[in-house]
Amino acid sequence: MGKLYPIIGEWYCDDTDGTVFEVVALDESNGTVDIQYTGGEIAEWDLETWATLPITAAAAPEDSTSGYEIASEDKWLNDTTHQEVMDWERQMSAIEPDTFPDFDDL
């Protein structure tokens, strides 16, 4: 009970209700631990309270980014298999034509 020191990025389970949470910040000078539940809720505990909690180490949930509201379609941005090669010349020609009409052309 409470024998685990909070480590940023590690997941823990509250044994009283089975909720799983991640430590997202630790401020030793103020003696606080910030946690985030899988649903996105944030809570802050002091280190004295942390020491009395019935918690155990836990594995990260299958979708551990759900609390950060990262949609599954946005996750591909970090995946190198979905990168497209851009044809910059084609892109520029779509923005600005080769000829630019001015008053002399009228």
Phi, psi and omega per residue, in radians:
M1 nan 1.974 3.046
G2 1.196 0.243 -3.118
K3 -1.505 -0.103 3.126
L4 -1.529 2.294 3.064
Y5 -1.464 2.387 -3.116
P6 -1.190 2.259 3.124
I7 -2.133 2.226 -3.125
I8 -1.054 2.290 3.135
G9 1.605 -0.184 3.121
E10 -1.548 2.635 -3.132
W11 -1.822 2.516 -3.125
Y12 -2.383 2.766 3.111
C13 -2.113 2.285 3.042
D14 -1.410 1.986 -3.040
D15 -1.213 -0.305 -3.137
T16 -1.286 -0.694 -3.113
D17 -2.178 -0.033 3.080
G18 1.391 0.164 3.132
T19 -1.297 2.507 -3.130
V20 -1.895 2.428 -3.122
F21 -2.568 2.835 3.127
E22 -2.046 2.458 3.028
V23 -1.392 2.096 -3.100
V24 -1.873 -0.291 3.107
A25 -2.754 2.596 3.121
L26 -2.449 2.094 3.137
D27 -2.039 1.672 -3.091
E28 -1.219 -0.513 -3.140
S29 -1.194 -0.616 3.083
N30 -1.654 -0.201 3.117
G31 1.272 0.684 -3.121
T32 -2.178 2.660 3.087
V33 -2.192 2.188 3.065
D34 -1.768 2.307 3.139
I35 -2.182 2.782 3.050
Q36 -2.336 2.218 3.098
Y37 -1.371 2.884 -3.108
T38 -1.095 -0.429 3.108
G39 -1.412 -0.124 3.107
G40 1.848 -0.182 -3.125
E41 -1.190 2.506 3.140
I42 -1.921 2.476 3.062
A43 -2.434 2.755 3.106
E44 -2.285 2.306 3.080
W45 -2.162 2.678 2.988
D46 -1.509 2.809 -3.068
L47 -1.121 -0.496 3.087
E48 -1.155 -0.724 3.100
T49 -1.173 -0.737 3.129
W50 -0.947 -0.728 -3.093
A51 -1.141 -0.376 -3.115
T52 -1.712 -0.100 -3.078
L53 -1.320 2.484 3.062
P54 -1.470 1.417 -3.093
I55 -2.099 2.703 3.053
T56 -2.322 2.773 3.074
A57 -1.167 2.534 -3.116
A58 -2.395 2.742 3.046
A59 -1.382 2.645 3.093
A60 -1.116 2.471 3.109
P61 -1.084 2.831 -3.116
E62 -0.991 -0.758 3.086
D63 -1.940 1.315 -3.030
S64 -1.277 -0.140 3.115
T65 -1.670 0.054 -3.080
S66 -1.099 -0.564 3.126
G67 -1.244 -0.317 3.136
Y68 -1.610 0.080 3.104
E69 0.996 0.745 3.053
I70 -1.653 1.980 -3.120
A71 -1.225 2.636 -3.099
S72 -1.072 -0.548 3.116
E73 -1.268 -0.324 3.105
D74 -1.510 -0.281 -3.097
K75 -1.189 -0.400 -3.120
W76 -1.139 -0.334 -3.137
L77 -1.060 -0.501 3.118
N78 -1.623 -0.029 -3.092
D79 -1.716 2.081 -3.076
T80 -1.258 -0.218 -3.124
T81 -1.316 -0.245 -3.096
H82 -1.866 0.211 -3.118
Q83 -1.313 2.415 3.109
E84 -1.823 2.539 3.047
V85 -1.534 2.167 -3.099
M86 -1.573 2.401 3.035
D87 -1.679 1.617 -3.003
W88 -1.162 -0.591 3.113
E89 -1.115 -0.735 3.118
R90 -1.128 -0.681 3.134
Q91 -1.132 -0.723 -3.136
M92 -1.199 -0.642 -3.139
S93 -1.186 -0.455 3.097
A94 -1.286 -0.447 -3.120
I95 -1.499 -0.809 -3.049
E96 -2.217 2.152 -3.130
P97 -1.236 2.878 -3.141
D98 -1.139 -0.664 3.135
T99 -1.861 2.572 3.139
F100 -2.194 1.931 -3.110
P101 -1.203 2.450 3.039
D102 -2.314 -2.931 -3.036
F103 -1.206 -0.438 3.121
D104 -1.187 -0.425 -3.117
D105 -1.399 -0.147 -3.094
L106 -1.385 nan nan
